[in-house]
Amino acid sequence: MKVLHVMPFPGIGGTEVATRRIADAVLPFGVRGTALLLQPTKEQITYFEDAGIPCLTGFRRPEPSFVREAPRFLRDSWAIARACTAFDVVHCADVTAAYRIAVAGRLARRPVLCHVRNRQVELARRSRIFIGLANHFVFVSSNTQKHFPMRFPKMRTSIVYDGVETPPRIGREEREASAAALRAEFGLPADTMIAGMFARVNPQKDYGTLIRAAAILRDQHPRLRFLVVGDNDRVPLNRQHFKHVQELARAAGVLDRFIFTGHRDDVQRLMLAIDICVLCTHFEGLPLVLLEAMAVGLPCVATAVDGIPEALTDGVTGLLHAHGDATGLAAAIVRLVGEDEFAKILALNARGEAERRFGQERFARDMYTLYTRLGRA
């Protein structure tokens, strides 16, 4: 079976990471993935090709239209449709991809699968028409499906929780060595406490609330630092927002408490070296980074929005805070930093939950089953 993964965005973010994970997961079942890049960047091409996933580029991105631009839209769609005929399933990695590519998939007479990864509050009528041409919609969480502004028959929808590999348990000595190496890399004292946020510096992420929480904790916890791991310069929007975030931190008097690493390929190593994981965000479907942190046994605190409470149970496998609540976030961080035994219990429970509900084997099987069903329809 051959699957064409349609990537609508430039650069490398959660959508790209999730797509590569899918391609890797179903490979043992004989499913071969190829990435169609609608806004290709060198980093993006390298990211997929390094994983053995060929990339298709050079196509004009279709601009859906019914009126003046309709002829050009159809020409661009036909060009992509010809490429789609070589595949069994066209997998749109995001709603934006379905908006642009569903017509091409239909022209090629191939099933079009649309992955819905984030909350969609409103969709214009024209968007609904083009997105609705996808044959099937797969949601990353129940909440994401519940709040999707389009309704479909049950046979056209699925919920598939993402999956992650649970790494072997790491001993105390290895963790301490990783922690020491990380602190040395960034010139931090050995007793520094590190809260890591693994997310691109993008308006979707609620860095404003994280900065306000850091300001609350500044005097009370002078050893605390915030490590931000994620793109802040490769994509123009992220680069622009990074300047805004820096200004917010400077105005709050906590810029010296933040370390921005930019994109990193050694996320798991960094996770093993920090003390807690923080995900402060405006909206999320089901964040992979949270599942990764749980799988490595890292105590987590996250914003209670969208699908996050489906992954993280407050007080059992992590701590949740209300959206925009800097005081609540600060209190959760203090609790994880200050109550070592409690943090260890949460981390242990989180790892067990990741193994039980979000394992890679279950995820691979679910995706393969869905591909097979669509390919035979």
N, C-alpha and C positions, 0 to 999 in steps of 0.2 A: 504494500500500500504506500502511496505517495501523498504527502500533505503539503500544501502551499500555505505557509504562515505569512499573512499580510501585516506588515508593520507600518503603522501610520505616522509615527513620530520620528524625529531625528534623535541621535545620541543614544545613550544607554540609561535606562531607568527600570522601574519595576516591571513594565510591560515586556521589555526585551529580556530581562532576567527570567520572568515567568515563562516566556515562549521557549527560551533555550532549555529550560527545565522540562517542559512538556516534550520537546523533541528528544531529549536524552532519555526521558522516562519510558517512552514507547518504542525506542529503538530495539530493545530485545524482542519485541513482538514482530519485528520486521517492518516497522513503519519508518519511512525515510522522510525527513523534513527538509524543505527549502524555504528560505526567507525572501519574500518580495518586499523590498524596501522602497516606500513611497517618498521618503525624504532621507536618502542615504547620507551617512557620514563615514569617514575613514574608520573611526573608532567602532562604529556599528558593524561595518563590514568585517573588520578584524575580529570583533567579539563573536560573531556567528561562525565565521570560517575557521577560527581556532577550535571550535567545537565540532568541526566536520559538517557544518550546515552550509551548503552553497547559497549564494545570494544572487537574486535577480535585481538588476538596476537598469536605469536608462529609460524607464517608462514615464510618460507625462502623467502627473497625478490627476485623475478625473475630477472635474468640478461639476457635480450634479446640477442639472438644469432642465427645465421644461420648455424654455422659450428661446431667447437669442443664442445662448451658448449650447443649446441642445445638440446641434450637429457635431461640434467639437467634443462634447461629452461622449457621444456615441462612438466617435472615432477612437478616442482614448480608451474607452471601455472595450471596444472590439480588439484593440491591440493587446490589452491585458487578457481578454478572453481567450485569445489564441494561445497565450502562455498557460492559461488555466487548464486547457484541454489535456495537458501532460500529467495532470494530478487527479487523484480520486476524491479529495476533499479540499475545499478552500476554507482555511481557518483564519478568520479575521480576529486579530489579537485584541481588538478594542472596538467599541461602538463606532468610533471615527473611521476605522477601516471598513466596516460594513457599509457605512454611509457612502463611501467612495467606490467600493469594489463589489457590492452585492449584485449590481446590474451585470458586471463583467462575468461573475460566476454563473449567473442565470443564462447569459448569452452562450457560455461554454457548456451549459447543461451539466454543471457540476454542483453538488450540494454545498451550500455556504453556511458555515458555522460561525456565529458571532459570540465572542467571549465578552461578558460584561463584568468588568473588574472594579468599577467605582460607582458611587451613587450618581444617578442621572435624575436631576430634579425636574427639568423641563426639556422638551424637545419640540422644535418648530414642526409645523404640519409637513413641510417639505422633507425635513429630516426623517420624520416618522415613515413617510412613504418609501424612501430609499432604504432606510435601515430595515424596515419591515419585509423587504425582499429576501432577507436571509432566511434559510430554511429552518434553522434551529438556533436557540439561544441558550448558552451555558453560563450560569451565574456562579460567582465564587462564594456566595453566602446566601442564606435565606433572606437576610435583611436587604441585600442588593436586589434580589428578585422582587421582594415586597414593594420596594420603592421605585421600581422601574416604571416610567410613565407610559408604558405600552403593555397591553394584555394580550396573551396568546393562549391557544389551547394547550392543555397539559402536555400533549404529545410533542409540542414544539419547544419545550423547555426542560432543562436539567439543572441541578445544583451539584457542582463538583468542587469540594474543598481542595485547595492546593495541598501538595505534599512536599516534604523535605526529607533528606537523608538524616538519620540520627547518627552522629559520629560516635566512635567508641568513647567510653568514659575516660576523662582525662584526670590523672592523679594530681594531688595537691602540689607536688614539686614541679610538675610541668606547667601548671597554671601560674605558679609563682614565678617561674622562669620567663613565661610569656609576658607577665605583668611587668617584670623588671625590664625586659627588652623594650616594651612599649614606652615606659616612662623615660628610659634612656634615649629612645629615638626622638622624643619631643622635649627633652631637657627638663623633665619634671622630677621633683623630689620623690624618693622611694615611698614616702607615706601618703602620696597624693591619692585621693579617692576620685575615680573616673566614672561619670555617667555618660554612656555613649548613645548617640542618636544616629541611626543608620538610615539616612534618607537624603535625597537630593535637595538642594536648597531651592525650593520652588514654592510658589504661593499656596499650593495644596497643603503643605506642611505648616503647622502653626508655630513657627519660630517665635512669634511675638509673645505667646503665652510662656514658652520655655524661657525666654529672656527675662520676663517678669518674675518667674519662679526663681531664676538664678539670682536676681537682685534681692529677693526676699532672703535667700540663703547666704548671701555674700559675707556678711559679718559673722553669722552663726557658724558657718562651716568654711573657713578660709582654705582648707585643703582640697575642697571639691572643685573639679574641673569638668567641663562638658566637651566631649570629643564628638564632632560632627563629621560623619563619614558619608560622602555622597557628592555628586557632581555640583560644582559651583562656577564652572567656567566654560564647559564644552558647548552647552546649549545657550543661545542668547537670552532666553527667558530666565534661566537659572543664574546666568552671569549678572543680569540686571537686578534680580531679586536678592542676590548675595550682597550687593552694595547696600540695599535697603536694610537687610538683616544686620549688617555690620554697623550701620548708623543707629539702629535701634539698640544694639548692645553697647555701643559707645555712649549713647545718651543715658542709658540705664547704669552706666559705670561698671559694666561687667564684661567688656570686650576682652579683657585680659584673662577672663575665666573660660574663654572658648578657644578651641583648637579646631580649625577647619582643614580637613585633609584633602578635600576634593575626592574624585573617584578613586576607589581602591579595589584591587583584585583579591586582597587577602582578608576579606570580611570575617571569615570564621576565625582566623588567627587573632584579629583584633577583638572579637567577641570574647575569646578565651582570656584576654588580658585585662578586661575592664571589670568594674564592680557591679554595675546595673545597666539595663537597657531601658531607654526612654523613647517612646514614640508619641510625640505631641503633634496632633494633626487635625485638620478641619474635616476631612472625610476620607474613608478608606473602604474598599470592598472587603478584602481579607488580606492584610499585609503579609507578604512572604517573610519580610525581615523579622516580624514578630514570631513567626513559626520557627525560623532559624534560631533565634535567641532562645526560645523555649527548648529546642532540640539540643542545644549545647549546655543546657542547665544554667541559664542566666536569669536572675530575678528581673522581672519586667514591670514597668508602669506605663500605661497607655491611656489615651483619650477614649472614653466610652462612647464611640460613635460607630454607626453602621455595623459592619460585621465583626468588629473587634471583640465585643462581649461574647460572640459565639466561639471565639478562640481562647480568650482569657477570662477566667472566672475570678471575680474580685475577692481577695482574701484567701483564695485557694491555690490558684496557679499564677497569680500576679496581683497587681493593684491597678484599679481604674480611677480616673478622675474625670469630672465633668468637662465638657467642651469649654475652652476659654477660662477655666478656673485655675489661675496661677497659684493661688493659695493652696488649693487641694493638691495640685501637682507637687508643690514644694513640700507639703506634709508627707506625701507618699515617698518622695525621694529621701527625706529625713528618716522615715521609718525603715526603708531598705538599707540605708547606710548605717543607721544606728542600732538596728536590731539584727545582729548577725545570724542568730539561730533561726529567727523568723524568715529572713531572706533565704537561708539554706533550704528551709522546708518548702517555700514557694518554688524555688529553683528545681528541687527534686520532683515536686508535683508537676511542674511545667514540662519537664523532660518526659515524665510518664505519659502525660496527655498528648504530647507531640508524637510519641511512639504509637499510642493507641488510636488516635483519631486522624493524625496528619502524616502518616508514614508514606514513603515514596512508593512502596509496592502497591498499596491500595489506590493511590492516585494514578499510577501507571495503568492499572487494570481498568479503572473507571474511564480514563481517557481512551484507551484502546477499544473498550466496549462501545463508547459513543462514536468513535470514528467508524468502526465496523458497521454499526447500525445505519449511519448516514450513508456510507459508501455503498451499501446494498439496497438503499431505499429506491 
